[in-house]
């Protein structure tokens, strides 16, 4: 379990470093397109399959519309197109709690158009430009819960610009968004068969281990954290030091647990959905039976 956490966290850190390096290369004008012949239908299907497990987990419908007019081969940078589409799909699933994700493709020579529509939280019109800026995310409870660096759209848009492409967005708050990727491509004259690819193995994160039963002679710490990896790491560190640990995944649960368990200390994340750490701390200080409990909070992401 510990190795899984280390591996997952290391992979996320490596992805972040790669994103920052790519952004630096793009800004410096050192990123070049590597064009090749490939099957656009296969690329789109593979990108869609990467988010299918999460859609099933969240009970979201996932729809794909590939027209017969789509050419069997195109000549472009496969990695850039795949990265852009995968990013749009990932964001759509991340910010949609019910409804569906729909992917459509159109080809009007020389333009390939890929649209990802969701029924998620939507984006206010005056904030649409912000989401394409590096390290910028909309400050909502959902964005805080999901985390992220705010680099995905910025990098995808700049990479597509290398190919002469664009990403546009239309959105209605509370109803959803449609992101459209449009890029000029060439259609090779040669005919080649489509290569079949094996399906990608899927992995799923295990539920966090249940906290140990109370041992009243030990100092009790209540950890308030909505991220599974951080909860596990805190449990491992604190129990190794001899502390008794219990967990709350959000502010409201933290207040209930604090009243019931009366911990000696509360360690709390600041950025949490519904009720953030500041509000929890203020509420605790208004309750006489809990006001004496020391607490510490920090931005853990």
C-alpha positions as CSV (number, residue, x, y, z in Angstrom):
1,X,0.0,0.0,0.0
2,X,2.8,2.4,0.9
3,X,4.6,1.6,-2.3
4,X,1.4,2.3,-4.3
5,X,1.1,5.7,-2.7
6,X,4.7,6.5,-3.4
7,X,4.4,5.3,-7.0
8,X,1.2,7.2,-7.7
9,X,2.5,10.4,-6.1
10,X,5.8,10.1,-8.0
11,X,4.0,9.6,-11.2
12,X,1.9,12.7,-10.6
13,X,5.0,14.7,-9.7
14,X,6.7,13.5,-12.9
15,X,3.7,14.5,-15.0
16,X,3.8,18.0,-13.4
17,X,7.5,18.4,-14.2
18,X,6.9,17.3,-17.8
19,X,4.1,19.8,-18.1
20,X,6.2,22.7,-16.8
21,X,9.1,21.7,-19.1
22,X,6.8,21.5,-22.1
23,X,5.3,24.9,-21.2
24,X,8.8,26.3,-21.0
25,X,9.7,24.8,-24.4
26,X,6.6,26.2,-26.0
27,X,7.1,29.6,-24.6
28,X,10.7,29.6,-25.8
29,X,9.6,28.5,-29.3
30,X,11.6,25.2,-29.1
31,X,8.6,22.8,-29.4
32,X,8.3,21.3,-32.9
33,X,5.5,19.2,-34.4
34,X,6.3,15.6,-35.3
35,X,3.9,14.7,-38.1
36,X,3.1,11.1,-39.1
37,X,0.3,9.1,-40.7
38,X,-2.3,7.7,-38.2
39,X,-5.9,6.6,-37.9
40,X,-8.0,9.4,-36.4
41,X,-10.8,7.1,-35.4
42,X,-8.5,4.9,-33.5
43,X,-6.9,7.8,-31.7
44,X,-10.4,9.1,-30.7
45,X,-11.6,5.8,-29.5
46,X,-8.5,5.2,-27.4
47,X,-8.8,8.6,-25.8
48,X,-12.4,8.0,-25.0
49,X,-11.6,4.6,-23.4
50,X,-9.2,6.2,-21.0
51,X,-12.1,8.0,-19.2
52,X,-14.6,5.2,-19.4
53,X,-13.8,3.6,-16.0
54,X,-14.2,7.0,-14.3
55,X,-17.5,7.6,-16.1
56,X,-18.8,4.3,-15.0
57,X,-17.7,5.0,-11.4
58,X,-19.6,8.4,-11.5
59,X,-22.5,6.8,-13.4
60,X,-22.1,9.2,-16.3
61,X,-23.2,8.3,-19.8
62,X,-20.3,8.3,-22.4
63,X,-21.3,8.8,-26.0
64,X,-19.1,8.8,-29.1
65,X,-20.2,9.8,-32.6
66,X,-17.7,9.0,-35.4
67,X,-19.0,9.9,-38.9
68,X,-18.3,7.7,-41.9
69,X,-16.8,10.7,-43.6
70,X,-13.8,10.6,-41.3
71,X,-10.7,9.6,-43.4
72,X,-9.0,6.3,-42.5
73,X,-5.6,8.1,-42.3
74,X,-4.5,11.7,-41.6
75,X,-1.1,13.3,-41.5
76,X,-0.5,15.4,-38.3
77,X,1.2,15.2,-34.9
78,X,-0.5,12.3,-33.2
79,X,0.8,13.1,-29.7
80,X,-0.5,16.7,-29.8
81,X,-4.0,15.7,-30.9
82,X,-4.1,12.9,-28.4
83,X,-3.0,15.1,-25.5
84,X,-5.5,17.8,-26.4
85,X,-8.4,15.4,-26.6
86,X,-7.5,13.5,-23.5
87,X,-7.2,16.8,-21.6
88,X,-10.7,17.9,-22.7
89,X,-12.2,14.5,-21.8
90,X,-10.5,14.5,-18.4
91,X,-11.8,18.0,-17.5
92,X,-15.3,17.1,-18.7
93,X,-15.4,14.0,-16.5
94,X,-13.8,15.8,-13.6
95,X,-16.3,18.6,-13.4
96,X,-19.5,16.6,-14.2
97,X,-21.3,14.9,-11.4
98,X,-24.4,13.7,-13.3
99,X,-25.6,13.4,-16.9
100,X,-23.3,12.6,-19.8
101,X,-20.1,13.3,-21.7
102,X,-20.6,13.3,-25.5
103,X,-17.7,13.3,-28.1
104,X,-18.3,14.1,-31.7
105,X,-16.0,14.3,-34.7
106,X,-16.3,16.1,-38.0
107,X,-14.1,16.5,-41.0
108,X,-14.4,19.4,-43.4
109,X,-11.2,19.3,-45.4
110,X,-8.7,20.4,-44.3
111,X,-10.2,20.9,-40.8
112,X,-10.6,18.1,-38.2
113,X,-13.1,19.1,-35.5
114,X,-13.4,17.3,-32.2
115,X,-16.0,18.4,-29.7
116,X,-16.4,17.3,-26.1
117,X,-19.7,18.3,-24.5
118,X,-20.6,17.8,-20.8
119,X,-23.4,18.5,-18.4
120,X,-21.2,19.7,-15.7
121,X,-20.9,22.8,-13.6
122,X,-20.3,25.2,-16.5
123,X,-18.2,28.3,-16.6
124,X,-19.3,32.0,-16.3
125,X,-18.8,34.0,-19.5
126,X,-16.5,36.5,-17.9
127,X,-14.1,33.7,-16.7
128,X,-13.7,31.8,-20.0
129,X,-10.4,33.3,-21.0
130,X,-8.9,32.6,-17.6
131,X,-9.0,28.8,-18.0
132,X,-6.5,28.9,-20.8
133,X,-3.9,30.8,-18.7
134,X,-1.1,28.7,-17.0
135,X,-1.7,27.8,-13.4
136,X,-5.2,29.2,-13.4
137,X,-8.4,27.4,-12.3
138,X,-11.8,28.6,-11.4
139,X,-12.2,28.8,-7.6
140,X,-15.1,26.5,-7.0
141,X,-15.7,23.8,-4.4
142,X,-15.5,21.2,-7.2
143,X,-12.2,22.5,-8.5
144,X,-10.7,22.6,-5.0
145,X,-12.0,19.0,-4.4
146,X,-10.5,17.7,-7.7
147,X,-7.2,19.5,-7.4
148,X,-4.9,19.9,-10.4
149,X,-2.4,22.5,-11.5
150,X,-4.3,24.5,-14.1
151,X,-1.7,23.6,-16.9
152,X,-3.6,21.1,-19.0
153,X,-5.7,23.5,-21.1
154,X,-2.9,26.1,-21.3
155,X,-0.5,23.6,-22.7
156,X,-3.0,21.9,-25.0
157,X,-4.0,25.2,-26.6
158,X,-0.4,26.2,-27.2
159,X,0.5,22.8,-28.6
160,X,-2.4,22.9,-31.0
161,X,-1.3,26.4,-32.1
162,X,1.9,24.8,-33.4
163,X,-0.3,22.8,-35.8
164,X,-2.4,25.9,-36.7
165,X,-5.2,24.6,-34.5
166,X,-7.4,26.1,-31.8
167,X,-9.5,25.2,-28.7
168,X,-12.7,27.1,-28.2
169,X,-15.3,26.8,-25.5
170,X,-19.0,27.6,-25.1
171,X,-20.5,27.2,-21.6
172,X,-23.6,27.9,-19.5
173,X,-23.2,27.9,-15.7
174,X,-25.2,25.0,-14.2
175,X,-25.8,23.4,-17.6
176,X,-22.5,22.4,-18.9
177,X,-19.7,23.2,-21.4
178,X,-18.6,22.3,-25.0
179,X,-14.9,22.4,-25.8
180,X,-14.1,22.2,-29.5
181,X,-10.6,21.2,-30.8
182,X,-10.1,22.3,-34.4
183,X,-6.9,21.6,-36.4
184,X,-6.0,21.5,-40.1
185,X,-4.7,18.1,-41.2
186,X,-3.5,16.5,-44.4
187,X,-5.0,13.3,-45.9
188,X,-2.3,11.0,-47.3
189,X,-2.8,9.6,-50.7
190,X,-1.5,6.2,-49.8
191,X,-3.9,3.6,-48.4
192,X,-2.9,1.7,-45.4
193,X,-4.6,-0.8,-43.2
194,X,-5.6,0.1,-39.7
195,X,-3.6,-1.3,-36.9
196,X,-5.4,-3.0,-34.1
197,X,-4.3,-2.2,-30.6
198,X,-4.8,-4.1,-27.4
199,X,-6.9,-2.5,-24.8
200,X,-5.2,-0.7,-22.0
201,X,-5.3,-2.3,-18.6
202,X,-7.3,-0.3,-16.0
203,X,-6.3,0.2,-12.4
204,X,-8.4,1.4,-9.6
205,X,-7.4,3.0,-6.3
206,X,-8.1,1.0,-3.2
207,X,-10.2,2.5,-0.4
208,X,-8.1,3.8,2.5
209,X,-7.5,1.5,5.4
210,X,-9.9,1.9,8.3
211,X,-8.4,3.8,11.2
212,X,-7.5,1.7,14.2
213,X,-9.8,1.4,17.2
214,X,-9.3,3.9,20.0
215,X,-6.7,3.3,22.6
216,X,-7.6,6.0,25.2
217,X,-4.2,6.2,26.8
218,X,-2.8,7.6,23.5
219,X,-3.0,11.2,22.4
220,X,-5.7,11.5,19.8
221,X,-5.4,13.6,16.6
222,X,-8.2,14.3,14.3
223,X,-7.0,14.7,10.7
224,X,-9.4,16.6,8.3
225,X,-8.4,16.0,4.7
226,X,-10.3,15.1,1.6
227,X,-7.4,13.6,-0.4
228,X,-7.0,9.9,0.0
229,X,-3.2,9.8,-0.5
230,X,-2.7,12.5,2.1
231,X,-4.9,10.8,4.6
232,X,-3.0,7.6,4.2
233,X,0.4,9.3,4.6
234,X,-0.8,11.2,7.7
235,X,-2.1,8.0,9.2
236,X,1.2,6.2,8.6
237,X,3.4,9.1,10.0
238,X,1.2,9.8,13.1
239,X,0.6,6.2,14.1
240,X,4.3,5.5,13.7
241,X,4.9,8.3,16.3
242,X,2.4,6.6,18.7
243,X,-0.6,8.8,18.2
244,X,-4.2,7.7,17.9
245,X,-5.6,9.0,14.6
246,X,-9.1,9.5,13.3
247,X,-10.2,11.1,10.0
248,X,-12.8,13.4,8.6
249,X,-13.1,14.0,4.8
250,X,-14.8,17.4,5.0
251,X,-15.7,20.3,7.3
252,X,-19.1,19.2,8.4
253,X,-17.9,15.7,9.3
254,X,-15.0,17.3,11.2
255,X,-17.4,19.2,13.4
256,X,-19.4,16.1,14.2
257,X,-16.3,14.1,15.0
258,X,-14.7,16.8,17.1
259,X,-17.9,17.0,19.2
260,X,-18.1,13.3,19.6
261,X,-14.4,12.3,20.0
262,X,-12.9,15.4,21.7
263,X,-9.4,15.1,20.1
264,X,-6.3,16.6,21.7
265,X,-5.3,18.2,18.3
266,X,-6.9,18.9,14.9
267,X,-4.8,18.9,11.8
268,X,-6.8,20.3,8.9
269,X,-6.6,21.0,5.2
270,X,-7.6,24.5,4.3
271,X,-9.0,24.0,0.7
272,X,-12.0,21.7,1.1
273,X,-15.4,21.6,-0.6
274,X,-18.6,22.8,1.0
275,X,-16.9,24.0,4.2
276,X,-13.3,25.1,4.1
277,X,-10.8,24.9,6.9
278,X,-11.2,28.6,7.9
279,X,-14.9,28.2,8.4
280,X,-14.4,25.0,10.4
281,X,-11.9,26.7,12.7
282,X,-14.2,29.7,13.3
283,X,-17.1,27.3,14.1
284,X,-15.0,25.3,16.5
285,X,-13.9,28.5,18.4
286,X,-17.6,29.4,19.0
287,X,-18.3,26.2,20.9
288,X,-17.1,26.3,24.5
289,X,-16.5,22.6,24.8
290,X,-14.3,22.6,21.7
291,X,-12.7,26.1,21.7
292,X,-9.7,24.8,23.7
293,X,-8.6,22.3,21.1
294,X,-5.5,23.5,19.3
295,X,-5.6,23.2,15.5
296,X,-3.2,23.6,12.6
297,X,-4.2,24.0,9.0
298,X,-2.3,24.4,5.7
299,X,-2.7,24.1,2.0
300,X,-1.8,20.5,1.4
301,X,-1.9,20.8,-2.4
